[in-house]
Amino acid sequence: MSAYLTSAEATALLGISRATLYAYVSRGLLQAHAAEHPRESRYLREQVEQLAHQRSQGRKPRDVAQATLNWGLPVLESSITLIENGRLYYRGEDAVDWARTRTLEDTAALLWQCSAGAAFTPQPPGSAPLLPALQRQMADHRCEESLLPLFTVASDDASTAAWQQSPDRLATGCAALVRLLAACLLGMPPDAAPLHLQCARAWGLDNQGAELVRMALVLCADHELNASGFTARCVASTGASLRAAVIGGLAALSGAQHGGATARVEALWDELGANGSGDRLRQRLARGEALPGFGHHLYPHGDVRATLLLEHVLPLHPDWAALVEQAMELTGQAPSVDFALVALRRHLGLPAGSAFGLFALGRCTGWLAQALEQRATGHIIRPRAAYTGPRPQPAGAKPRSMR
């Protein structure tokens, strides 16, 4: 029995139309894998059977609620980011097309619904007097370790506190937070220059390198209700400052299943060697180990963010392109943005951990957009838990035996 099902077999087993099957893939309920025919996909039998079993259990309210937390149905309304039919949109703008020419400042203004000039003023933000000393102390630490403590020290709550109602002050406050995060990433004083040019100056990049950084920052700006974006919304919903929402987003991003995946991709790259190895890839898969940086639930035919970045990098590194091709042939999964950021870091010769740093700096604009939108609702995010522990004893019942 084959481990995979064709589209016809999957729809028959689930009792759905092909259009519904594609909708399941776009929502992450199923993962499509490449088949021999370029226009056909195949699906893991085990995953399809599991979904069929879940459907047969009925749609109890508790089951529906639990499913929404695991790549499931939408749980709240948002007008910020749309992922649909394998494409990514920022407020209706195709993110890939937008990234070809726009800056992170332009993107922030789009997401925050304000003027870029009003938010990113010519005056650089101030920072805590302790920041330079802490920057020197943490200069040898990777971004995954240093960004959170540095940003916490560098920033303050005043300009983005819940009582701050002026749209202009909120816009400049949000921009100040992004610029402070850039300073923490680059080990520099806060600056008012365009963010990608700050990165280029700190890392000694030419114009082409600066352009690649610009695109990467824009492509990382937001990604709907990912773990860090949802965390930022939860923090903002309590009435905390937008700074606190960014701190929450940074904490969530550091996890190995989120932005910290870039470190796992780096480890995979080191394991395979500079030229990659089909044999090592097969051995890794035979051991039951995944390939970090490949595959994404929301992009069954490939992460469009990675596609744009890699089309500028892989032609210059044939060995890397061969590695990607081998991985795709073995797994049917295309590179994700995590892999693309690591490839970009290595191509430009950036410091270790910079892939995570670029991810965080770009995504900071999205955290702020999510937090602003959540704050505007006036509602706290407070779901209920489906309790599975021991039940309390009825009143008057005898104590349980302690044997």
C-alpha positions in Angstrom: 0.0 0.0 0.0 1.4 3.4 -1.0 2.2 5.9 1.7 0.7 8.6 -0.5 -2.7 9.3 -2.0 -3.5 11.1 -5.3 -5.9 14.0 -5.2 -8.7 11.8 -6.4 -8.1 9.2 -3.7 -7.8 11.9 -1.0 -11.1 13.6 -2.0 -12.9 10.2 -2.1 -11.6 9.2 1.3 -12.7 12.6 2.8 -15.9 12.8 0.9 -15.2 16.3 -0.4 -14.7 18.2 -3.7 -11.3 19.0 -5.1 -11.9 22.7 -4.4 -12.4 21.8 -0.7 -9.2 19.7 -0.7 -7.3 22.7 -1.9 -8.9 24.9 0.7 -7.7 22.4 3.4 -4.2 22.7 2.1 -4.3 26.5 2.1 -5.5 26.4 5.7 -2.7 24.0 6.7 -5.1 21.1 7.5 -3.3 19.0 4.9 0.1 19.2 3.3 0.5 18.7 -0.4 3.7 16.9 -1.7 5.1 17.0 -5.2 4.2 14.1 -7.5 5.8 12.9 -10.7 3.3 15.0 -12.8 4.2 18.7 -12.3 0.5 19.7 -12.1 -0.5 17.0 -9.7 0.0 16.7 -5.9 0.0 13.8 -3.6 -0.9 13.6 0.1 0.3 11.4 3.0 -2.2 8.6 3.5 -1.7 8.8 7.3 -2.5 12.5 7.4 -5.6 12.2 5.2 -6.9 9.3 7.2 -6.3 11.2 10.4 -8.3 14.2 9.0 -11.1 11.8 7.9 -11.3 10.4 11.4 -11.5 13.9 12.9 -14.3 14.8 10.5 -16.2 11.6 11.5 -16.1 12.6 15.1 -18.5 15.5 14.5 -17.9 19.1 15.2 -18.3 19.5 18.9 -17.7 23.0 20.0 -14.7 22.0 22.1 -13.2 20.1 19.2 -13.7 23.0 16.9 -12.1 25.4 19.4 -9.1 23.1 19.9 -8.5 22.7 16.2 -8.3 26.4 15.6 -5.1 26.6 17.6 -3.2 24.2 15.4 -3.1 25.6 11.8 -6.9 25.5 11.9 -9.8 27.9 11.2 -9.4 31.7 11.8 -10.0 32.7 15.4 -10.3 36.5 15.1 -10.8 39.2 12.5 -7.9 41.2 11.1 -7.4 43.5 8.1 -3.6 43.4 8.2 -2.3 40.3 6.4 -3.9 37.7 4.1 -2.4 34.4 3.1 -4.5 32.9 0.3 -3.9 30.6 -2.6 -0.2 30.4 -1.9 0.3 34.2 -1.9 1.0 36.7 0.9 -0.7 40.2 1.0 -0.2 43.2 3.3 -3.5 45.1 3.4 -4.3 43.9 -0.1 -0.9 44.5 -1.6 1.0 41.5 -2.9 3.9 41.3 -0.4 6.4 39.8 -3.0 5.7 42.6 -5.5 5.8 45.2 -2.7 9.2 43.9 -1.5 10.8 44.4 -5.0 10.8 48.2 -4.5 9.6 49.2 -1.1 11.4 49.8 2.2 10.6 48.6 5.6 9.6 52.1 6.5 7.0 52.1 3.6 5.8 48.7 4.8 5.4 49.9 8.4 3.4 52.9 7.3 1.1 50.6 5.3 0.6 48.2 8.2 0.2 51.0 10.8 -2.0 53.0 8.4 0.0 56.2 8.8 2.4 58.3 6.8 6.0 57.0 6.7 7.3 60.5 7.0 5.2 61.2 10.1 6.3 58.0 11.8 10.0 57.9 10.8 11.0 61.5 11.6 14.5 62.8 10.9 15.3 62.8 14.6 16.7 59.4 15.9 15.2 58.1 19.1 16.8 58.4 22.5 17.8 55.3 24.4 18.7 54.3 28.0 22.2 55.5 29.2 22.9 51.8 30.1 22.6 50.6 26.5 26.1 51.2 25.2 27.7 49.4 28.1 25.2 46.5 27.7 25.9 46.4 24.0 29.7 46.0 24.7 29.0 43.3 27.2 26.8 41.3 24.8 28.8 41.9 21.7 29.9 38.3 21.4 26.4 36.9 21.9 24.2 35.7 19.0 21.1 37.8 18.2 18.9 35.0 19.5 20.3 35.7 23.0 21.0 39.4 22.9 18.1 41.1 21.2 15.5 40.6 24.0 17.6 41.9 26.9 19.1 44.8 24.8 15.8 46.0 23.6 14.2 45.7 27.0 16.9 48.0 28.4 17.0 50.4 25.4 13.2 51.2 25.2 10.6 52.6 27.5 6.8 52.5 27.7 5.9 56.2 27.6 5.4 56.8 23.9 3.3 53.7 23.3 1.5 53.3 26.6 -2.3 52.6 26.6 -3.1 56.1 27.6 -1.3 57.5 24.6 -4.1 58.4 22.2 -2.5 60.8 19.7 -2.1 59.0 16.3 1.0 61.0 15.5 2.7 60.2 18.8 1.8 56.6 18.5 3.3 56.5 15.0 6.5 58.1 16.0 6.6 55.9 19.1 6.2 52.8 17.0 9.0 53.9 14.7 11.2 54.7 17.6 10.8 51.1 18.9 11.8 49.7 15.4 14.8 52.0 15.3 15.9 51.0 18.8 15.6 47.3 17.8 17.8 48.0 14.8 20.4 49.6 17.1 20.3 46.6 19.4 20.8 44.3 16.4 23.7 46.2 14.9 25.5 47.2 18.1 25.2 50.9 17.1 23.6 54.1 18.5 20.0 54.7 17.4 19.9 56.2 13.9 17.3 57.9 11.6 18.7 56.5 8.4 16.6 54.0 6.4 16.8 50.7 8.2 18.3 48.6 5.4 21.0 51.2 4.9 21.8 51.1 8.6 22.3 47.4 8.3 24.4 47.8 5.2 26.7 50.4 6.9 27.1 48.2 10.0 27.8 45.1 8.0 29.9 46.6 5.3 27.6 45.8 2.4 27.5 47.2 -1.1 24.4 48.5 -2.8 23.4 45.0 -4.0 23.7 43.6 -0.5 21.7 46.5 0.9 18.9 45.8 -1.6 18.8 42.1 -0.5 18.6 43.2 3.1 15.8 45.6 2.2 13.8 42.9 0.5 14.3 40.4 3.4 13.1 42.9 6.0 9.9 43.7 4.0 9.2 40.0 3.4 9.4 39.3 7.1 7.2 42.2 8.2 4.1 40.2 9.1 2.6 36.8 8.6 -0.9 36.8 10.0 -1.5 35.0 13.4 1.8 33.3 13.8 2.9 32.6 17.4 4.8 35.9 17.9 2.1 38.0 16.2 -0.6 36.4 18.4 1.5 36.9 21.5 1.9 40.6 20.7 -1.9 40.8 20.3 -2.5 39.0 23.7 -0.1 41.4 25.4 -1.7 44.4 23.9 -5.2 43.2 24.7 -4.4 43.5 28.4 -3.8 47.2 28.2 0.0 46.9 28.2 2.2 49.2 26.2 3.2 48.5 22.6 6.7 48.1 23.8 5.6 45.3 26.0 3.9 43.7 22.9 7.2 43.8 21.0 9.0 42.2 24.0 6.4 39.4 24.0 6.9 39.0 20.2 10.6 38.8 20.6 10.3 36.1 23.3 8.0 34.0 21.2 10.2 34.5 18.1 13.2 33.0 19.9 11.6 29.5 20.0 13.0 26.8 17.8 9.6 26.3 16.1 9.5 29.9 15.1 12.3 32.4 14.3 14.8 30.2 16.2 14.4 27.8 13.3 17.1 29.8 11.5 19.6 28.4 14.0 18.4 24.8 13.2 18.9 25.6 9.5 22.4 26.8 10.2 23.1 23.5 12.1 21.8 21.5 9.1 23.9 23.5 6.7 27.0 22.8 8.9 26.2 19.1 9.1 25.8 18.7 5.3 29.0 20.7 4.5 29.5 23.6 2.1 28.6 21.5 -0.9 25.7 19.6 0.6 25.3 15.9 0.2 22.5 13.8 -1.2 23.7 10.8 0.8 23.7 12.8 4.0 20.3 14.1 3.3 19.0 10.5 2.8 20.7 9.4 6.0 19.1 12.2 8.0 15.7 11.3 6.6 16.2 7.6 7.2 16.9 8.4 10.9 13.5 10.1 11.1 15.0 13.6 11.3 13.3 16.4 9.5 14.9 19.0 7.3 14.5 22.4 9.0 13.9 25.2 6.6 11.9 23.1 4.1 8.1 23.0 3.8 5.4 25.4 5.2 1.8 24.5 6.0 0.4 27.7 4.4 2.4 27.4 1.2 1.9 23.9 -0.3 3.6 24.8 -3.5 6.5 26.8 -1.9 7.0 29.8 0.4 6.8 32.8 -1.9 9.0 34.8 0.5 11.8 32.3 0.1 11.3 32.2 -3.7 12.0 35.9 -4.1 15.1 35.9 -1.9 16.6 32.7 -3.3 16.2 33.8 -6.9 18.8 36.4 -6.1 21.1 34.1 -4.2 21.1 30.6 -5.6 22.3 31.5 -9.1 25.5 32.7 -7.5 26.0 29.5 -5.5 25.4 26.4 -7.7 26.3 24.0 -4.8 23.5 25.6 -2.7 21.1 25.3 -5.6 22.0 21.6 -5.9 21.3 21.1 -2.2 17.9 22.7 -2.5 17.1 20.6 -5.6 18.1 17.4 -3.8 16.0 18.2 -0.7 13.0 18.9 -2.9 13.4 15.7 -4.8 13.6 13.7 -1.6 10.8 15.4 0.3 8.7 17.3 -2.2 9.0 20.3 0.1 10.4 23.7 -1.0 12.6 26.0 1.1 10.9 28.2 3.6 11.8 31.8 4.6 14.0 30.4 7.4 16.3 28.6 4.8 16.3 31.7 2.6 17.4 34.0 5.4 20.2 31.7 6.3 21.3 31.5 2.6 21.2 35.3 2.5 23.3 35.6 5.7 25.9 33.2 4.3 25.9 34.9 0.9 26.5 38.3 2.4 28.9 37.1 5.1 26.9 38.5 7.9 27.6 37.6 11.6 26.2 34.4 13.0 22.6 34.9 14.2 21.9 37.7 11.7 19.3 35.6 10.0 17.3 35.7 13.2 18.1 39.4 13.6 16.7 40.3 10.2 13.6 38.2 10.9 13.0 40.1 14.2 13.7 43.5 12.8 11.3 43.1 9.9 8.6 41.3 12.0 8.7 44.1 14.7 6.6 46.2 12.3 4.0 43.5 12.1 3.9 43.0 15.9 3.2 46.7 16.3 0.4 46.5 13.6 -1.2 43.5 15.3 -0.9 45.2 18.7 -2.5 48.4 17.4 -5.3 46.6 15.8 -6.0 44.5 18.9 -5.9 47.6 21.1 -8.5 49.3 18.9 -11.0 46.5 19.6 -11.0 47.2 23.4 -11.2 43.4 24.1 -8.9 41.2 26.1 -8.0 37.9 24.5 -9.1 35.3 27.1 -9.9 31.8 25.8 -11.0 29.0 28.1 -9.1 25.7 28.7 -10.7 22.3 28.2 -9.7 20.8 31.6 -8.3 17.2 31.5 -7.0 16.8 35.1 -8.6 15.0 38.0 -12.1 16.0 38.8 -12.8 17.6 42.2 -14.7 15.4 44.7 -18.3 16.2 45.3 -19.0 18.0 48.6 -19.2 15.5 51.5 -17.4 12.7 49.7 -14.9 10.6 51.5 -11.2 11.5 50.8 -9.4 9.4 48.2 -7.2 6.6 49.5 -3.6 7.5 49.8 -2.4 4.0 49.1 
